[in-house]
């Protein structure tokens, strides 16, 4: 029971400094929240991952002395980030990654609306070179799949050849708009290995429905979980 207040304090202490500019309300100071909500009624879950359980241990409306919550869900729930140790033996855990990776300029690429994969051909249709961080907006966003509890196996994914191009070019961060960057049912996690093998974190589960292609500032703050491969995060964009 004592773990729940600790989690709440951890989240608050992690997010408060970077979100101060937007503290007066959603969208304040030009920041756009692109975090998918964590809600059992709307959040898709990758097959085999942990279910979402949001419970109240006590509630003021039910005679409790206070309202006290307990959360249980997988590290890859909603908007989250994969660290190298997710698929790379000996790779860094999330707490070892510098926050510099997650704050600064990012280029949002609006992929072809009918693209089922972001492969090298699709990638090279767009001006991606020279960007330190790249987010991909696809038909996943157009369909609103990050707020659809039904898991869609045919989500648009990042193909290994495009991932390798990004890794070879020295991109520092890659983000996609569904809960995995890898093709569903892929025999090997080649996309993850191409990026994570170069120490490039992968943000998954962005909600980019309201975002247009262009240059943005990014604030992305993962929960500071020690020794693990992923964690849910808050993501904010601001047009440059």
Secondary structure, DSSP 8 states (H G I E B T S, - for coil): -HHHHHHHHHHHHHHHHHHGGGTTSTTGGG-EE-B----TTT----TTS---EEEEEE-GGGT-SS-EEEEE--TTSSSEEE-GGGTSTT---GGGS-GGGGEEEEEEEE--TT-SEE-HHHHTTS--TT-SEEEEE-HHHHTTGGG-SS--TT--EE-HHHHHHHHHTT--EEE-SSS-SS-TT-SS-HHHHHHHTTT-EEEE-B--TT--SEEEEEEEEE---TT-SEEEEEEEEEE-
